[in-house]
Amino acid sequence: MSTISQRFEQIRARVHRTAEACGRKPEDIEIIAVSKTCPASSIEQAVAAGARHLGESYIQEAVEKIQQLSGLAAIWHFIGPIQSNKTRQIAEHFAWVHSVDREKIARRLNDQRPEHLPPLNIILQLNISQDPNKQGIAPAGLEQLAAQIVEMPRLKLRGIMAVPAIDLEESELRRQFRAMNTLLTGLQTKYPECNQLSLGMSGDMDIAIECGSTMVRVGSAIFGSRPGR
């Protein structure tokens, strides 16, 4: 049975191979080790293996682990849906948020970000597949929300994210991922620090990297089967 360390190394090697095969630098792609529902001991193993970025979705559980692992050299990303009553905890404990899709939430994060911390890195979530069951803004609303966020001093606009619909044909998946890359390029012309494309999980990360992803989110392929909540 493989260990967390071995599985993380396999993912890192896969990222390296895929990046080199499409002419990209492997170091330009970060692995977000999605540690939701995983115990602190598993997270410590992943960080010891080289994981730097950790992704969490459940705020109460996440805050407990962040506090328990405060001595760990890790960067915490909130990647789940954001409810208004959870924004303060997100603003106080995370370095990155991948799921902002409306001004109200951005405004709360800005107002609740502690002054002693650097601005919160914001990645906007798009509903690139126009799926009514998915979170995210429509691409047509991206520029307006981006313009609102760059005026918020406690936030820093860093990029965009999407979760595609399940079971897409590979050609359609590539089309959607390339559309995301095009949208990011457009934002970058106005906001140079907005340079992160959070796309791809274990099943589609190779295509995502080929299409320009700079952050891939990988959970069970590193940590194994998740325990129930």
N, C-alpha and C positions, 0 to 999 in steps of 0.2 A: 504493500500500500504506500503510495507516494506521500511525502510530507508537504506542508505548506511551503517550506523553503524550496523544495524541488519543483512544485507547481508554479511558484512565482518565477523561478528561473526559466521554466519552459515558456511562460508567457513573455518574459523579457526577450528570450531568444527568438520567439515568433515575431515580436514587434521589430526586432533588429533585422531579421531576414526580409520581412515584408517591406520595410522602409528602404533597405538597400536595393531590393529588386525593382522598386519604382523610382530610384534616384533621389531618395530623401535621406536626411541625416537621422539616424535612430535617436539621437539625443534630443531631437526636436519633438519627440512624442512622449508624453507622460502616461504612465499607467496609474489610473485611479483604482486602488484596491478597495472594492466595495465590501465594507466590513459590517454592514447592518446585520443584526441578530447574532454576530459572532462574539464569543467571549474575549475579554481583554487578553488572555493568554495567547489566543490565536493571532491577535493583532500584533502582539510583541514578537511572535515568530515571523510574521510577514515583514515587519520593520527590520528585524535582524537580517532578513534575507535581502534587503535592499529597497523595500517599498518606502516611499516618502510621502505619497499622497493617499489619504484614506477617505472613502465616501460613505456617508451615513444618510439614512432616510427617516428614521424614527427619533424625534427630537429628545424625548425623555431618556431613552436608552443611550442615545449618543452623548448627551451632556454628562451622564454618569461615567461613561467610558473616557471621555475627554478629561474629566477631572481625575479619574483614577490613573490615567496614563499621562499626566501632565509633564512628566520628565522625559517623555518620548520625543525624539526628533522627528515629528510628523506634522504634516499640513492637512488640516481637516476641511473636507468639502461637504456641504449639504446638498444632496441630489434629489430629495423627495419633494412632493407637493407641499406648498407653503400655505398654512392657515394663518389668518391674522393674529390669532392668539398665541402663535408660536414665534412670531418675528423677533421678539426681544431676546429669547434664548439663542436663536440663530445669530443675531447681530452680536451677541456677547461672546460666543464660543467658537465661531467658525471663521476661517480665512477666505473661503470661497463659497458662493452659492450658485448652483447651476440651473435653478428652476424658477427664475423671476419671469413673470409673464403679464404683469399689470402694474400701473403706476402706483396704485394704493399700497401694494406690498413693498415696492421699492421705497416709497416715501417713509413707511414705517421702519424699514431696515436702516435707512439713512438717519432718521431721528433717534433711533435706539442704539446706534453703533457707539460704543464708549470712546471718549476722546483720547484715552491713552493707547488705543489700538490704531493701527494703520487703517486706511479706508478699506471697506469690504469689497473684495473682488466679485464682480457680478457677471454672470453668464445668462443671457436671455434664452428662454426656452421657446422654440418655435414649433408650431403644429404643421410641419412641412407636408404631411400627407393629407391635411384637411380632414382628419378623422374626428368626428364629433365626440368620440369617446376618449380622446387624448387631451392632455393639458397643452398649453402653449398658445402664443399669439399667432395670428395669420401673418404670412410674410409681408402683406400689405401694411401691417401696423408696426413693422420693425423700426423704421426710421423715426417715427414719432416717439416711440417709447425710448429708443436710444437717446434722442435729443433731450428728453426729460431727465434721464438718468445722469447724463454728463453734467447737468446743472446741480446735482446733489453732492455736496462736498465730502460726505462721509462714505460715498460709494465710488468705485472705479469700474467703469465699463470695460470688460476684458474679452468678451466673445459671445458666441451663440451655441446653442445645443438643440438637439432633436432626438426623439426616439421614434423610429419609423414604425409603420404598421407591421403586424406580424405576418409572416409567410408571403412577403413580396417576392415577385420574380426578381432575379438578380439584375436584370436590365433596369427595372423600375427602381430598385434600391440604389443602383449607381446614379440614376437620374436625380433622385432626391438628394443624395449625398453631394453630388456636383452642384445642385442648386443651392445647397447650404454654403458650399465653398464660394460660390459667386456672390451670395448675399454678404458673407463675411468680407470679401474683397471690397465690396462697395462701402461697407462701414469703415474699413481701414483707411480709405482715402480721406475720410473726415476725422477719424479718431485712431491715430496710429497705434495706440496701446491696445486697441480692440483687435487682438490677433490670435485668439484661441477658438478652435473649433472642436467642441466636445461631441464626438460622434463615435459610435461603435461599441459593441459589447463582444463577448467571446465568440458568438456565432457569426458576426459580420465585421469584426475589427479589421480583417485584412482588406476588405473593400473600402472600409472607412479610411484607412491609412492611405490607400491608393488615391482616394478622393480628397486628401488634405487634412484629415483629422490630426489634431495635436494632443488630444486627450482621449484615451479609451477607458471605458469603465468595465472592470472585470471583477466578478464576485466569486461564484461557486467554482470556477476554474482555478482559483487560487486557494480559497478557504474550504472547498469541499461542500457537500450537501449542507444546507442551512438547517439549524435547529428551529423548531417551531417557536413562535412568539408566545 
